């Protein structure tokens, strides 16, 4: 048994039962963004959260323990993503990454936006010209320190 096998079982069960990430997240008691990342093997669940997820997906005790292991983060199979949707995020960073960096440094100084102390909200924005995807990301600013 591996974490990847547990993730694949979760996805297969989600599809076969017609589940929605937002409904799963509501049962866990956390955001759909974080719970989805956890179910996809990118975050560590605590015991209580893992038991809820295990109940939803019919996981064995061994599979449930994998949900509580600190994961190896980074789930892309290739350096340059081949999935069209994920590739657009890669493209976004290639085109706007230097702009993000420049504007963050201008506003906050020399440092980074945390992906650890972080939250994200993804929602649909209705638009007569075609619905839009709205993603809000908020990460703590971590300044570089002198030593």
N, CA, C and O atoms as a GROMACS GRO file, in nm:
protein
  588
    1UNK      N    1   0.085  -0.118   0.000
    1UNK     CA    2   0.000   0.000   0.000
    1UNK      C    3   0.089   0.124   0.000
    1UNK      O    4   0.188   0.130   0.073
    2UNK      N    5   0.053   0.223  -0.082
    2UNK     CA    6   0.125   0.350  -0.089
    2UNK      C    7   0.026   0.466  -0.078
    2UNK      O    8  -0.095   0.447  -0.090
    3UNK      N    9   0.078   0.584  -0.055
    3UNK     CA   10  -0.008   0.703  -0.049
    3UNK      C   11  -0.075   0.725  -0.184
    3UNK      O   12  -0.192   0.764  -0.190
    4UNK      N   13  -0.002   0.700  -0.293
    4UNK     CA   14  -0.059   0.715  -0.427
    4UNK      C   15  -0.177   0.620  -0.447
    4UNK      O   16  -0.278   0.658  -0.506
    5UNK      N   17  -0.165   0.497  -0.397
    5UNK     CA   18  -0.276   0.401  -0.409
    5UNK      C   19  -0.398   0.450  -0.332
    5UNK      O   20  -0.512   0.432  -0.377
    6UNK      N   21  -0.376   0.511  -0.215
    6UNK     CA   22  -0.487   0.564  -0.136
    6UNK      C   23  -0.552   0.680  -0.212
    6UNK      O   24  -0.675   0.688  -0.219
    7UNK      N   25  -0.470   0.768  -0.269
    7UNK     CA   26  -0.523   0.880  -0.347
    7UNK      C   27  -0.606   0.828  -0.465
    7UNK      O   28  -0.715   0.879  -0.491
    8UNK      N   29  -0.555   0.729  -0.534
    8UNK     CA   30  -0.629   0.672  -0.649
    8UNK      C   31  -0.761   0.611  -0.604
    8UNK      O   32  -0.861   0.622  -0.675
    9UNK      N   33  -0.763   0.546  -0.488
    9UNK     CA   34  -0.887   0.488  -0.436
    9UNK      C   35  -0.986   0.599  -0.402
    9UNK      O   36  -1.105   0.587  -0.430
   10UNK      N   37  -0.937   0.706  -0.341
   10UNK     CA   38  -1.023   0.820  -0.307
   10UNK      C   39  -1.086   0.878  -0.434
   10UNK      O   40  -1.207   0.902  -0.438
   11UNK      N   41  -1.006   0.900  -0.536
   11UNK     CA   42  -1.057   0.957  -0.662
   11UNK      C   43  -1.158   0.863  -0.726
   11UNK      O   44  -1.264   0.906  -0.771
   12UNK      N   45  -1.126   0.735  -0.731
   12UNK     CA   46  -1.217   0.637  -0.792
   12UNK      C   47  -1.350   0.632  -0.717
   12UNK      O   48  -1.456   0.624  -0.779
   13UNK      N   49  -1.344   0.635  -0.586
   13UNK     CA   50  -1.467   0.632  -0.505
   13UNK      C   51  -1.547   0.760  -0.525
   13UNK      O   52  -1.669   0.756  -0.537
   14UNK      N   53  -1.479   0.873  -0.529
   14UNK     CA   54  -1.547   1.001  -0.552
   14UNK      C   55  -1.623   0.997  -0.684
   14UNK      O   56  -1.739   1.038  -0.690
   15UNK      N   57  -1.557   0.948  -0.788
   15UNK     CA   58  -1.621   0.942  -0.920
   15UNK      C   59  -1.737   0.843  -0.919
   15UNK      O   60  -1.846   0.874  -0.967
   16UNK      N   61  -1.714   0.725  -0.866
   16UNK     CA   62  -1.819   0.622  -0.870
   16UNK      C   63  -1.941   0.660  -0.788
   16UNK      O   64  -2.053   0.619  -0.821
   17UNK      N   65  -1.922   0.737  -0.681
   17UNK     CA   66  -2.035   0.776  -0.596
   17UNK      C   67  -2.090   0.915  -0.630
   17UNK      O   68  -2.190   0.957  -0.572
   18UNK      N   69  -2.027   0.985  -0.724
   18UNK     CA   70  -2.073   1.117  -0.762
   18UNK      C   71  -2.060   1.221  -0.653
   18UNK      O   72  -2.145   1.309  -0.639
   19UNK      N   73  -1.953   1.211  -0.574
   19UNK     CA   74  -1.932   1.303  -0.462
   19UNK      C   75  -1.874   1.436  -0.510
   19UNK      O   76  -1.813   1.443  -0.617
   20UNK      N   77  -1.893   1.540  -0.431
   20UNK     CA   78  -1.836   1.672  -0.459
   20UNK      C   79  -1.737   1.708  -0.349
   20UNK      O   80  -1.762   1.680  -0.231
   21UNK      N   81  -1.626   1.769  -0.387
   21UNK     CA   82  -1.524   1.808  -0.289
   21UNK      C   83  -1.582   1.901  -0.184
   21UNK      O   84  -1.547   1.890  -0.066
   22UNK      N   85  -1.671   1.991  -0.223
   22UNK     CA   86  -1.728   2.084  -0.126
   22UNK      C   87  -1.810   2.011  -0.019
   22UNK      O   88  -1.809   2.050   0.097
   23UNK      N   89  -1.880   1.904  -0.058
   23UNK     CA   90  -1.957   1.825   0.039
   23UNK      C   91  -1.865   1.749   0.134
   23UNK      O   92  -1.891   1.739   0.254
   24UNK      N   93  -1.757   1.696   0.079
   24UNK     CA   94  -1.660   1.624   0.160
   24UNK      C   95  -1.596   1.720   0.261
   24UNK      O   96  -1.582   1.688   0.379
   25UNK      N   97  -1.558   1.838   0.212
   25UNK     CA   98  -1.495   1.939   0.298
   25UNK      C   99  -1.589   1.981   0.411
   25UNK      O  100  -1.545   2.002   0.524
   26UNK      N  101  -1.716   1.993   0.381
   26UNK     CA  102  -1.812   2.032   0.485
   26UNK      C  103  -1.816   1.928   0.596
   26UNK      O  104  -1.825   1.963   0.714
   27UNK      N  105  -1.809   1.800   0.560
   27UNK     CA  106  -1.810   1.694   0.661
   27UNK      C  107  -1.681   1.695   0.744
   27UNK      O  108  -1.683   1.664   0.863
   28UNK      N  109  -1.569   1.730   0.680
   28UNK     CA  110  -1.441   1.737   0.751
   28UNK      C  111  -1.436   1.863   0.837
   28UNK      O  112  -1.372   1.865   0.943
   29UNK      N  113  -1.503   1.969   0.791
   29UNK     CA  114  -1.505   2.094   0.867
   29UNK      C  115  -1.397   2.193   0.827
   29UNK      O  116  -1.362   2.282   0.905
   30UNK      N  117  -1.343   2.178   0.706
   30UNK     CA  118  -1.240   2.269   0.656
   30UNK      C  119  -1.274   2.311   0.513
   30UNK      O  120  -1.373   2.264   0.457
   31UNK      N  121  -1.193   2.399   0.455
   31UNK     CA  122  -1.221   2.451   0.321
   31UNK      C  123  -1.211   2.341   0.216
   31UNK      O  124  -1.139   2.243   0.232
   32UNK      N  125  -1.286   2.359   0.107
   32UNK     CA  126  -1.282   2.262  -0.003
   32UNK      C  127  -1.143   2.258  -0.066
   32UNK      O  128  -1.100   2.153  -0.114
   33UNK      N  129  -1.074   2.372  -0.066
   33UNK     CA  130  -0.941   2.377  -0.126
   33UNK      C  131  -0.841   2.292  -0.047
   33UNK      O  132  -0.766   2.214  -0.105
   34UNK      N  133  -0.842   2.307   0.086
   34UNK     CA  134  -0.747   2.233   0.170
   34UNK      C  135  -0.782   2.084   0.174
   34UNK      O  136  -0.693   2.000   0.163
   35UNK      N  137  -0.909   2.052   0.189
   35UNK     CA  138  -0.950   1.911   0.196
   35UNK      C  139  -0.922   1.840   0.064
   35UNK      O  140  -0.880   1.725   0.064
   36UNK      N  141  -0.945   1.908  -0.047
   36UNK     CA  142  -0.914   1.848  -0.177
   36UNK      C  143  -0.764   1.819  -0.186
   36UNK      O  144  -0.724   1.710  -0.228
   37UNK      N  145  -0.681   1.916  -0.146
   37UNK     CA  146  -0.536   1.895  -0.148
   37UNK      C  147  -0.497   1.777  -0.059
   37UNK      O  148  -0.411   1.697  -0.096
   38UNK      N  149  -0.560   1.765   0.057
   38UNK     CA  150  -0.531   1.654   0.148
   38UNK      C  151  -0.572   1.521   0.086
   38UNK      O  152  -0.497   1.423   0.092
   39UNK      N  153  -0.689   1.516   0.028
   39UNK     CA  154  -0.736   1.391  -0.034
   39UNK      C  155  -0.653   1.352  -0.155
   39UNK      O  156  -0.646   1.235  -0.190
   40UNK      N  157  -0.591   1.451  -0.219
   40UNK     CA  158  -0.504   1.424  -0.333
   40UNK      C  159  -0.359   1.397  -0.289
   40UNK      O  160  -0.270   1.386  -0.373
   41UNK      N  161  -0.337   1.387  -0.158
   41UNK     CA  162  -0.206   1.347  -0.108
   41UNK      C  163  -0.108   1.459  -0.083
   41UNK      O  164   0.012   1.434  -0.072
   42UNK      N  165  -0.155   1.585  -0.074
   42UNK     CA  166  -0.064   1.697  -0.060
   42UNK      C  167  -0.063   1.760   0.079
   42UNK      O  168   0.018   1.848   0.106
   43UNK      N  169  -0.152   1.716   0.167
   43UNK     CA  170  -0.158   1.768   0.303
   43UNK      C  171  -0.175   1.651   0.400
   43UNK      O  172  -0.221   1.544   0.362
   44UNK      N  173  -0.138   1.673   0.524
   44UNK     CA  174  -0.149   1.571   0.628
   44UNK      C  175  -0.276   1.595   0.710
   44UNK      O  176  -0.297   1.704   0.762
   45UNK      N  177  -0.360   1.493   0.721
   45UNK     CA  178  -0.479   1.501   0.804
   45UNK      C  179  -0.446   1.457   0.946
   45UNK      O  180  -0.358   1.373   0.966
   46UNK      N  181  -0.517   1.513   1.045
   46UNK     CA  182  -0.502   1.462   1.181
   46UNK      C  183  -0.593   1.340   1.196
   46UNK      O  184  -0.667   1.306   1.103
   47UNK      N  185  -0.589   1.274   1.310
   47UNK     CA  186  -0.666   1.152   1.329
   47UNK      C  187  -0.815   1.168   1.308
   47UNK      O  188  -0.878   1.086   1.242
   48UNK      N  189  -0.871   1.274   1.364
   48UNK     CA  190  -1.015   1.298   1.352
   48UNK      C  191  -1.054   1.324   1.206
   48UNK      O  192  -1.153   1.269   1.156
   49UNK      N  193  -0.977   1.407   1.139
   49UNK     CA  194  -1.005   1.437   0.997
   49UNK      C  195  -0.990   1.311   0.912
   49UNK      O  196  -1.072   1.286   0.824
   50UNK      N  197  -0.886   1.234   0.938
   50UNK     CA  198  -0.862   1.111   0.862
   50UNK      C  199  -0.977   1.012   0.879
   50UNK      O  200  -1.015   0.945   0.783
   51UNK      N  201  -1.031   1.002   0.999
   51UNK     CA  202  -1.144   0.911   1.023
   51UNK      C  203  -1.267   0.954   0.944
   51UNK      O  204  -1.340   0.870   0.892
   52UNK      N  205  -1.291   1.084   0.936
   52UNK     CA  206  -1.405   1.133   0.858
   52UNK      C  207  -1.385   1.098   0.711
   52UNK      O  208  -1.476   1.045   0.646
   53UNK      N  209  -1.266   1.126   0.658
   53UNK     CA  210  -1.237   1.096   0.517
   53UNK      C  211  -1.246   0.946   0.492
   53UNK      O  212  -1.299   0.902   0.390
   54UNK      N  213  -1.193   0.866   0.585
   54UNK     CA  214  -1.198   0.720   0.572
   54UNK      C  215  -1.342   0.671   0.566
   54UNK      O  216  -1.374   0.582   0.487
   55UNK      N  217  -1.428   0.729   0.649
   55UNK     CA  218  -1.569   0.690   0.647
   55UNK      C  219  -1.637   0.723   0.516
   55UNK      O  220  -1.719   0.646   0.467
   56UNK      N  221  -1.604   0.837   0.459
   56UNK     CA  222  -1.664   0.878   0.333
   56UNK      C  223  -1.620   0.786   0.220
   56UNK      O  224  -1.701   0.747   0.136
   57UNK      N  225  -1.492   0.750   0.218
   57UNK     CA  226  -1.436   0.675   0.106
   57UNK      C  227  -1.419   0.525   0.132
   57UNK      O  228  -1.369   0.453   0.046
   58UNK      N  229  -1.461   0.479   0.248
   58UNK     CA  230  -1.452   0.337   0.279
   58UNK      C  231  -1.309   0.286   0.287
   58UNK      O  232  -1.279   0.179   0.234
   59UNK      N  233  -1.222   0.362   0.352
   59UNK     CA  234  -1.081   0.324   0.361
   59UNK      C  235  -1.058   0.226   0.476
   59UNK      O  236  -1.127   0.231   0.578
   60UNK      N  237  -0.963   0.139   0.457
   60UNK     CA  238  -0.922   0.045   0.561
   60UNK      C  239  -0.839   0.119   0.666
   60UNK      O  240  -0.797   0.232   0.641
   61UNK      N  241  -0.814   0.058   0.782
   61UNK     CA  242  -0.726   0.123   0.881
   61UNK      C  243  -0.587   0.154   0.825
   61UNK      O  244  -0.532   0.260   0.854
   62UNK      N  245  -0.532   0.063   0.745
   62UNK     CA  246  -0.399   0.090   0.686
   62UNK      C  247  -0.405   0.209   0.591
   62UNK      O  248  -0.318   0.296   0.594
   63UNK      N  249  -0.507   0.214   0.507
   63UNK     CA  250  -0.522   0.327   0.414
   63UNK      C  251  -0.543   0.458   0.491
   63UNK      O  252  -0.491   0.562   0.451
   64UNK      N  253  -0.618   0.452   0.599
   64UNK     CA  254  -0.644   0.571   0.680
   64UNK      C  255  -0.515   0.624   0.740
   64UNK      O  256  -0.497   0.746   0.748
   65UNK      N  257  -0.425   0.536   0.783
   65UNK     CA  258  -0.297   0.581   0.840
   65UNK      C  259  -0.215   0.661   0.738
   65UNK      O  260  -0.143   0.753   0.776
   66UNK      N  261  -0.226   0.626   0.610
   66UNK     CA  262  -0.153   0.700   0.507
   66UNK      C  263  -0.198   0.847   0.500
   66UNK      O  264  -0.119   0.933   0.462
   67UNK      N  265  -0.322   0.874   0.536
   67UNK     CA  266  -0.373   1.012   0.535
   67UNK      C  267  -0.307   1.098   0.642
   67UNK      O  268  -0.310   1.220   0.635
   68UNK      N  269  -0.248   1.033   0.743
   68UNK     CA  270  -0.187   1.104   0.855
   68UNK      C  271  -0.034   1.113   0.845
   68UNK      O  272   0.032   1.163   0.936
   69UNK      N  273   0.021   1.063   0.735
   69UNK     CA  274   0.166   1.069   0.712
   69UNK      C  275   0.198   1.202   0.644
   69UNK      O  276   0.126   1.246   0.554
   70UNK      N  277   0.307   1.266   0.687
   70UNK     CA  278   0.350   1.389   0.620
   70UNK      C  279   0.382   1.353   0.476
   70UNK      O  280   0.466   1.268   0.450
   71UNK      N  281   0.314   1.418   0.380
   71UNK     CA  282   0.332   1.380   0.240
   71UNK      C  283   0.456   1.440   0.176
   71UNK      O  284   0.513   1.538   0.224
   72UNK      N  285   0.497   1.377   0.068
   72UNK     CA  286   0.596   1.436  -0.021
   72UNK      C  287   0.518   1.530  -0.111
   72UNK      O  288   0.440   1.486  -0.195
   73UNK      N  289   0.538   1.660  -0.093
   73UNK     CA  290   0.457   1.757  -0.166
   73UNK      C  291   0.511   1.778  -0.307
   73UNK      O  292   0.631   1.771  -0.332
   74UNK      N  293   0.419   1.803  -0.396
   74UNK     CA  294   0.452   1.821  -0.537
   74UNK      C  295   0.402   1.700  -0.613
   74UNK      O  296   0.463   1.593  -0.608
   75UNK      N  297   0.292   1.716  -0.683
   75UNK     CA  298   0.226   1.599  -0.740
   75UNK      C  299   0.233   1.591  -0.891
   75UNK      O  300   0.169   1.504  -0.951
   76UNK      N  301   0.307   1.679  -0.954
   76UNK     CA  302   0.309   1.676  -1.100
   76UNK      C  303   0.406   1.569  -1.150
   76UNK      O  304   0.517   1.557  -1.099
   77UNK      N  305   0.363   1.491  -1.248
   77UNK     CA  306   0.448   1.382  -1.297
   77UNK      C  307   0.563   1.428  -1.385
   77UNK      O  308   0.658   1.352  -1.408
   78UNK      N  309   0.557   1.552  -1.437
   78UNK     CA  310   0.663   1.603  -1.525
   78UNK      C  311   0.700   1.745  -1.483
   78UNK      O  312   0.621   1.813  -1.418
   79UNK      N  313   0.820   1.789  -1.519
   79UNK     CA  314   0.865   1.924  -1.483
   79UNK      C  315   0.777   2.030  -1.548
   79UNK      O  316   0.740   2.128  -1.484
   80UNK      N  317   0.744   2.011  -1.675
   80UNK     CA  318   0.651   2.100  -1.744
   80UNK      C  319   0.520   2.023  -1.753
   80UNK      O  320   0.514   1.917  -1.815
   81UNK      N  321   0.414   2.076  -1.692
   81UNK     CA  322   0.287   2.003  -1.690
   81UNK      C  323   0.232   1.981  -1.831
   81UNK      O  324   0.245   2.067  -1.918
   82UNK      N  325   0.171   1.867  -1.851
   82UNK     CA  326   0.110   1.837  -1.980
   82UNK      C  327  -0.042   1.850  -1.977
   82UNK      O  328  -0.105   1.863  -2.082
   83UNK      N  329  -0.102   1.847  -1.858
   83UNK     CA  330  -0.246   1.867  -1.848
   83UNK      C  331  -0.276   2.013  -1.886
   83UNK      O  332  -0.213   2.103  -1.831
   84UNK      N  333  -0.370   2.038  -1.978
   84UNK     CA  334  -0.394   2.175  -2.024
   84UNK      C  335  -0.430   2.274  -1.914
   84UNK      O  336  -0.382   2.388  -1.916
   85UNK      N  337  -0.511   2.235  -1.818
   85UNK     CA  338  -0.548   2.329  -1.712
   85UNK      C  339  -0.428   2.361  -1.624
   85UNK      O  340  -0.403   2.478  -1.593
   86UNK      N  341  -0.355   2.259  -1.583
   86UNK     CA  342  -0.237   2.282  -1.498
   86UNK      C  343  -0.131   2.359  -1.575
   86UNK      O  344  -0.061   2.443  -1.518
   87UNK      N  345  -0.118   2.331  -1.705
   87UNK     CA  346  -0.021   2.403  -1.787
   87UNK      C  347  -0.049   2.553  -1.787
   87UNK      O  348   0.045   2.633  -1.790
   88UNK      N  349  -0.176   2.593  -1.783
   88UNK     CA  350  -0.210   2.736  -1.783
   88UNK      C  351  -0.158   2.804  -1.657
   88UNK      O  352  -0.123   2.922  -1.661
   89UNK      N  353  -0.152   2.733  -1.545
   89UNK     CA  354  -0.094   2.790  -1.423
   89UNK      C  355   0.058   2.803  -1.440
   89UNK      O  356   0.118   2.902  -1.396
   90UNK      N  357   0.119   2.704  -1.503
   90UNK     CA  358   0.262   2.710  -1.533
   90UNK      C  359   0.289   2.830  -1.624
   90UNK      O  360   0.384   2.906  -1.603
   91UNK      N  361   0.204   2.846  -1.725
   91UNK     CA  362   0.216   2.958  -1.817
   91UNK      C  363   0.196   3.091  -1.743
   91UNK      O  364   0.267   3.188  -1.768
   92UNK      N  365   0.100   3.094  -1.653
   92UNK     CA  366   0.073   3.215  -1.575
   92UNK      C  367   0.196   3.256  -1.496
   92UNK      O  368   0.232   3.374  -1.493
   93UNK      N  369   0.262   3.160  -1.432
   93UNK     CA  370   0.383   3.192  -1.355
   93UNK      C  371   0.496   3.234  -1.449
   93UNK      O  372   0.573   3.324  -1.417
   94UNK      N  373   0.507   3.170  -1.565
   94UNK     CA  374   0.610   3.210  -1.661
   94UNK      C  375   0.589   3.352  -1.711
   94UNK      O  376   0.686   3.426  -1.726
   95UNK      N  377   0.464   3.391  -1.736
   95UNK     CA  378   0.435   3.523  -1.788
   95UNK      C  379   0.432   3.628  -1.676
   95UNK      O  380   0.489   3.736  -1.692
   96UNK      N  381   0.367   3.598  -1.565
   96UNK     CA  382   0.346   3.697  -1.460
   96UNK      C  383   0.433   3.676  -1.335
   96UNK      O  384   0.426   3.757  -1.243
   97UNK      N  385   0.513   3.571  -1.331
   97UNK     CA  386   0.595   3.545  -1.212
   97UNK      C  387   0.685   3.660  -1.175
   97UNK      O  388   0.693   3.697  -1.058
   98UNK      N  389   0.752   3.719  -1.273
   98UNK     CA  390   0.840   3.832  -1.243
   98UNK      C  391   0.759   3.953  -1.197
   98UNK      O  392   0.808   4.034  -1.119
   99UNK      N  393   0.635   3.966  -1.246
   99UNK     CA  394   0.548   4.075  -1.202
   99UNK      C  395   0.505   4.052  -1.058
   99UNK      O  396   0.508   4.145  -0.977
  100UNK      N  397   0.465   3.928  -1.024
  100UNK     CA  398   0.431   3.896  -0.885
  100UNK      C  399   0.549   3.932  -0.794
  100UNK      O  400   0.532   3.999  -0.692
  101UNK      N  401   0.667   3.887  -0.834
  101UNK     CA  402   0.787   3.910  -0.753
  101UNK      C  403   0.814   4.059  -0.736
  101UNK      O  404   0.837   4.106  -0.625
  102UNK      N  405   0.812   4.132  -0.844
  102UNK     CA  406   0.841   4.276  -0.840
  102UNK      C  407   0.742   4.350  -0.752
  102UNK      O  408   0.781   4.434  -0.671
  103UNK      N  409   0.613   4.321  -0.769
  103UNK     CA  410   0.511   4.393  -0.693
  103UNK      C  411   0.511   4.354  -0.545
  103UNK      O  412   0.489   4.439  -0.458
  104UNK      N  413   0.534   4.226  -0.515
  104UNK     CA  414   0.542   4.184  -0.375
  104UNK      C  415   0.663   4.249  -0.308
  104UNK      O  416   0.652   4.298  -0.196
  105UNK      N  417   0.777   4.251  -0.376
  105UNK     CA  418   0.896   4.314  -0.318
  105UNK      C  419   0.878   4.464  -0.300
  105UNK      O  420   0.923   4.521  -0.201
  106UNK      N  421   0.811   4.529  -0.395
  106UNK     CA  422   0.786   4.672  -0.384
  106UNK      C  423   0.695   4.704  -0.264
  106UNK      O  424   0.717   4.801  -0.192
  107UNK      N  425   0.594   4.620  -0.244
  107UNK     CA  426   0.496   4.643  -0.138
  107UNK      C  427   0.546   4.599   0.000
  107UNK      O  428   0.520   4.665   0.100
  108UNK      N  429   0.619   4.484   0.005
  108UNK     CA  430   0.654   4.423   0.133
  108UNK      C  431   0.804   4.424   0.164
  108UNK      O  432   0.842   4.417   0.280
  109UNK      N  433   0.888   4.431   0.062
  109UNK     CA  434   1.032   4.420   0.082
  109UNK      C  435   1.081   4.283   0.036
  109UNK      O  436   1.008   4.208  -0.029
  110UNK      N  437   1.205   4.253   0.070
  110UNK     CA  438   1.268   4.128   0.026
  110UNK      C  439   1.217   4.011   0.108
  110UNK      O  440   1.242   4.004   0.229
  111UNK      N  441   1.147   3.921   0.044
  111UNK     CA  442   1.092   3.805   0.114
  111UNK      C  443   1.006   3.723   0.020
  111UNK      O  444   1.012   3.738  -0.102
  112UNK      N  445   0.926   3.636   0.078
  112UNK     CA  446   0.843   3.546  -0.001
  112UNK      C  447   0.701   3.540   0.055
  112UNK      O  448   0.677   3.578   0.169
  113UNK      N  449   0.610   3.492  -0.026
  113UNK     CA  450   0.475   3.461   0.020
  113UNK      C  451   0.473   3.314   0.060
  113UNK      O  452   0.509   3.226  -0.019
  114UNK      N  453   0.432   3.288   0.182
  114UNK     CA  454   0.432   3.152   0.234
  114UNK      C  455   0.328   3.066   0.164
  114UNK      O  456   0.217   3.112   0.136
  115UNK      N  457   0.364   2.943   0.136
  115UNK     CA  458   0.268   2.842   0.091
  115UNK      C  459   0.233   2.750   0.208
  115UNK      O  460   0.158   2.654   0.191
  116UNK      N  461   0.288   2.781   0.327
  116UNK     CA  462   0.258   2.704   0.448
  116UNK      C  463   0.150   2.777   0.527
  116UNK      O  464   0.047   2.718   0.559
  117UNK      N  465   0.173   2.904   0.558
  117UNK     CA  466   0.071   2.987   0.623
  117UNK      C  467  -0.008   3.050   0.509
  117UNK      O  468   0.017   3.165   0.471
  118UNK      N  469  -0.102   2.976   0.454
  118UNK     CA  470  -0.162   3.006   0.324
  118UNK      C  471  -0.309   2.965   0.324
  118UNK      O  472  -0.349   2.870   0.391
  119UNK      N  473  -0.387   3.038   0.248
  119UNK     CA  474  -0.524   2.994   0.221
  119UNK      C  475  -0.561   3.033   0.080
  119UNK      O  476  -0.502   3.123   0.020
  120UNK      N  477  -0.660   2.962   0.028
  120UNK     CA  478  -0.702   2.984  -0.109
  120UNK      C  479  -0.854   2.971  -0.115
  120UNK      O  480  -0.913   2.893  -0.041
  121UNK      N  481  -0.914   3.048  -0.204
  121UNK     CA  482  -1.057   3.038  -0.227
  121UNK      C  483  -1.079   3.035  -0.378
  121UNK      O  484  -1.032   3.124  -0.449
  122UNK      N  485  -1.150   2.935  -0.424
  122UNK     CA  486  -1.178   2.922  -0.566
  122UNK      C  487  -1.330   2.925  -0.583
  122UNK      O  488  -1.402   2.850  -0.518
  123UNK      N  489  -1.376   3.012  -0.672
  123UNK     CA  490  -1.520   3.019  -0.695
  123UNK      C  491  -1.549   3.059  -0.839
  123UNK      O  492  -1.463   3.108  -0.912
  124UNK      N  493  -1.674   3.037  -0.876
  124UNK     CA  494  -1.723   3.074  -1.009
  124UNK      C  495  -1.775   3.217  -1.003
  124UNK      O  496  -1.848   3.254  -0.911
  125UNK      N  497  -1.739   3.296  -1.103
  125UNK     CA  498  -1.792   3.431  -1.120
  125UNK      C  499  -1.880   3.430  -1.243
  125UNK      O  500  -1.830   3.422  -1.355
  126UNK      N  501  -2.011   3.439  -1.225
  126UNK     CA  502  -2.099   3.445  -1.343
  126UNK      C  503  -2.067   3.568  -1.428
  126UNK      O  504  -2.042   3.676  -1.375
  127UNK      N  505  -2.067   3.550  -1.558
  127UNK     CA  506  -2.037   3.659  -1.650
  127UNK      C  507  -2.112   3.633  -1.780
  127UNK      O  508  -2.106   3.522  -1.832
  128UNK      N  509  -2.182   3.733  -1.833
  128UNK     CA  510  -2.258   3.712  -1.957
  128UNK      C  511  -2.172   3.667  -2.074
  128UNK      O  512  -2.221   3.600  -2.165
  129UNK      N  513  -2.044   3.703  -2.073
  129UNK     CA  514  -1.954   3.664  -2.182
  129UNK      C  515  -1.893   3.526  -2.159
  129UNK      O  516  -1.811   3.480  -2.239
  130UNK      N  517  -1.931   3.460  -2.051
  130UNK     CA  518  -1.874   3.329  -2.015
  130UNK      C  519  -1.825   3.335  -1.872
  130UNK      O  520  -1.750   3.425  -1.835
  131UNK      N  521  -1.867   3.239  -1.793
  131UNK     CA  522  -1.828   3.238  -1.652
  131UNK      C  523  -1.677   3.241  -1.637
  131UNK      O  524  -1.603   3.191  -1.722
  132UNK      N  525  -1.632   3.302  -1.527
  132UNK     CA  526  -1.490   3.318  -1.499
  132UNK      C  527  -1.452   3.237  -1.376
  132UNK      O  528  -1.535   3.210  -1.289
  133UNK      N  529  -1.326   3.199  -1.370
  133UNK     CA  530  -1.271   3.132  -1.253
  133UNK      C  531  -1.204   3.239  -1.168
  133UNK      O  532  -1.118   3.312  -1.216
  134UNK      N  533  -1.242   3.247  -1.042
  134UNK     CA  534  -1.181   3.343  -0.950
  134UNK      C  535  -1.106   3.265  -0.844
  134UNK      O  536  -1.164   3.185  -0.771
  135UNK      N  537  -0.976   3.289  -0.835
  135UNK     CA  538  -0.892   3.224  -0.734
  135UNK      C  539  -0.825   3.333  -0.653
  135UNK      O  540  -0.753   3.417  -0.706
  136UNK      N  541  -0.851   3.332  -0.523
  136UNK     CA  542  -0.787   3.424  -0.431
  136UNK      C  543  -0.687   3.344  -0.348
  136UNK      O  544  -0.723   3.246  -0.283
  137UNK      N  545  -0.562   3.387  -0.350
  137UNK     CA  546  -0.458   3.322  -0.271
  137UNK      C  547  -0.406   3.423  -0.168
  137UNK      O  548  -0.382   3.539  -0.201
  138UNK      N  549  -0.390   3.377  -0.047
  138UNK     CA  550  -0.343   3.463   0.061
  138UNK      C  551  -0.238   3.388   0.140
  138UNK      O  552  -0.269   3.288   0.205
  139UNK      N  553  -0.115   3.436   0.135
  139UNK     CA  554  -0.006   3.373   0.210
  139UNK      C  555   0.065   3.476   0.295
  139UNK      O  556   0.081   3.591   0.254
  140UNK      N  557   0.108   3.434   0.412
  140UNK     CA  558   0.182   3.522   0.501
  140UNK      C  559   0.311   3.567   0.434
  140UNK      O  560   0.377   3.487   0.368
  141UNK      N  561   0.347   3.694   0.449
  141UNK     CA  562   0.474   3.743   0.397
  141UNK      C  563   0.584   3.706   0.495
  141UNK      O  564   0.574   3.733   0.614
  142UNK      N  565   0.688   3.645   0.444
  142UNK     CA  566   0.803   3.605   0.524
  142UNK      C  567   0.926   3.680   0.476
  142UNK      O  568   0.981   3.646   0.371
  143UNK      N  569   0.970   3.782   0.551
  143UNK     CA  570   1.087   3.858   0.507
  143UNK      C  571   1.216   3.779   0.529
  143UNK      O  572   1.228   3.700   0.623
  144UNK      N  573   1.311   3.801   0.441
  144UNK     CA  574   1.444   3.746   0.461
  144UNK      C  575   1.508   3.822   0.577
  144UNK      O  576   1.491   3.943   0.590
  145UNK      N  577   1.582   3.750   0.661
  145UNK     CA  578   1.644   3.812   0.778
  145UNK      C  579   1.794   3.823   0.759
  145UNK      O  580   1.857   3.740   0.692
  146UNK      N  581   1.850   3.927   0.817
  146UNK     CA  582   1.995   3.942   0.819
  146UNK      C  583   2.050   3.863   0.935
  146UNK      O  584   1.985   3.852   1.039
  147UNK      N  585   2.168   3.808   0.920
  147UNK     CA  586   2.232   3.735   1.030
  147UNK      C  587   2.382   3.751   1.023
  147UNK      O  588   2.453   3.697   1.107
   0.00000   0.00000   0.00000
